Amino acid sequence: MKREEQLTHTHTAILEAAREQFLSQGYQATSTRDIAKEVGITQPALYHHFSDKEVIFLEVIKTVGAEIRAGLTQVNEQLAVAENPDPVDALVQITEVLTAIHPRDVFTVIHSSFKYLKPENKRQLGMVFGQDYVGPLQHFFELGIVTLQPDIAPQDAASFYLTSLSPLFNTFHHVGAADASQHEQTVALVRLILFGVAVKK
């Protein structure tokens, strides 16, 4: 293998290993040493490709964010032409785009990294989060499939929804029956998000 091809291969392998670790463990719990070990290279060799951990994290989140945006956009386009889509089913489809890619709570993974990042990287990450996550979710709530309360804006609904997904990513805080499948848990949580826990009197 030529040196240029080897460098490209190693660069890709670093990002793949980093993606797995960052998404499953979070920013703080992942080290460049662990990433390098997973790839089978030394830590100095890793720094030949990326200047620091922040740069790797940002690259990973940009890639993942683009995948999320593409998936959410596809669902939104399908829902926009569907005849009388069910609100629960529609939001379940949206949710399963996120859970298919993120093994941990997306909001926590991204926002828990902010206190460790340089201001410029924090700004870039915020832009990715707004563009690739909040934006398409806001568009979903603008479709009118879900009837929002009069004082709730679509952007607020999107932000609230994202911060409400944590039960899907852990066993400690569980929604639904103990033996519920991932899909059944998603349906149960979506119903709670949309309708709350109490009946209006």
Beta strands, then each sheet from edge to edge (+ up, - down):
end
